[in-house]
């Protein structure tokens, strides 16, 4: 039986866009996750229900994001997702973003775990939770690319942030989109104005909590105009909380990638 797909439409408002009128990467993740939350609700296994009934919730540990083109202000896009496969401890979920003509704009692969909300430990998947998705049970879920790490922090540009109450979602965690905000904000305005990401691999290792100080570090590796690589780390309390690698393309003209 094929995994259940869920689709819905979304029109990009101006406040989800950057200076180039394109949807920001944090907002891109937010709207795709919203689609998966709506599927969870439709299947009766939404996050609030899991926490109240089982004391557990879904936590993403990695994304691999391939971007053909970012939608712009007022564009209507189709978001599609499915829980494709799982094993004892990991679940593999895919997302797609298409324009109104059916062209694939973005493809996202992700790996998730179930976390005990009190013990903060990974718990095994259960049939009661997984069955509604019709996901395939496999020995191994796909392995997503592991981001590089910054070899010499002396070469990095860094910014510090304090985790605010508004950074915390209803699960008590820092919303994943904020890690991407911190990562991209470490780059210069000039760079972000003239480049668009085409590949992002990000991994989440340790939780950041309310009130923590975090450092966003980045190293830019300029290979050529069509493949500029940036390596990112978010650290807190001397631990790596998240790491990522972005591959960028240079925009041909402002607002056009």
NORURWO-V466240 format. One record per backbone hydrogen bond with DSSP energy under -1.0 kcal/mol. CO is the residue of the C=O (numbers start at 1). NH is the residue of the N-H. If there is no record, write none. Layout:
co: {CO	CO}
nh: {NH	NH}
This chain:
co: {6	8	10	12	13	14	16	18	21	22	24	25	26	27	28	29	30	31	32	33	34	35	36	37	38	39	40	41	46	47	48	49	50	50	50	55	57	59	61	62	63	64	65	66	71	72	75	77	78	79	80	81	82	82	84	85	86	88	90	91	92	93	94	95	96	97	97	98	99	103	105	105	106	107	108	109	110	111	111	112	113	114	115	116	121	126	127	130	131	133	136	152	153	157	159	161	163	164	165	167	169	173	175	176	177	178	179	180	181	184	188	189	194	196	198	199	200	201	202	203	209	212	214	215	216	217	218	219	221	221	224	225	228	229	230	231	232	233	234	234	235	236	239	241	241	242	243	244	245	246	247	247	248	249	253	256}
nh: {81	79	77	74	16	17	24	21	73	18	28	29	30	31	32	33	34	35	36	37	38	39	40	41	42	43	45	44	50	51	52	53	54	55	56	117	115	113	204	111	202	109	200	107	23	75	12	10	98	8	96	6	84	94	136	92	138	125	87	112	85	110	82	108	80	105	106	78	102	99	68	69	97	66	95	64	93	61	62	91	59	123	57	120	116	130	131	133	134	4	86	155	156	218	216	214	211	167	168	175	172	169	178	180	181	182	183	184	185	187	192	193	251	249	67	247	65	245	63	243	212	163	161	235	159	233	157	231	223	229	227	250	248	221	246	219	244	217	241	242	215	239	236	205	206	234	203	232	201	230	198	199	228	196	256	253}
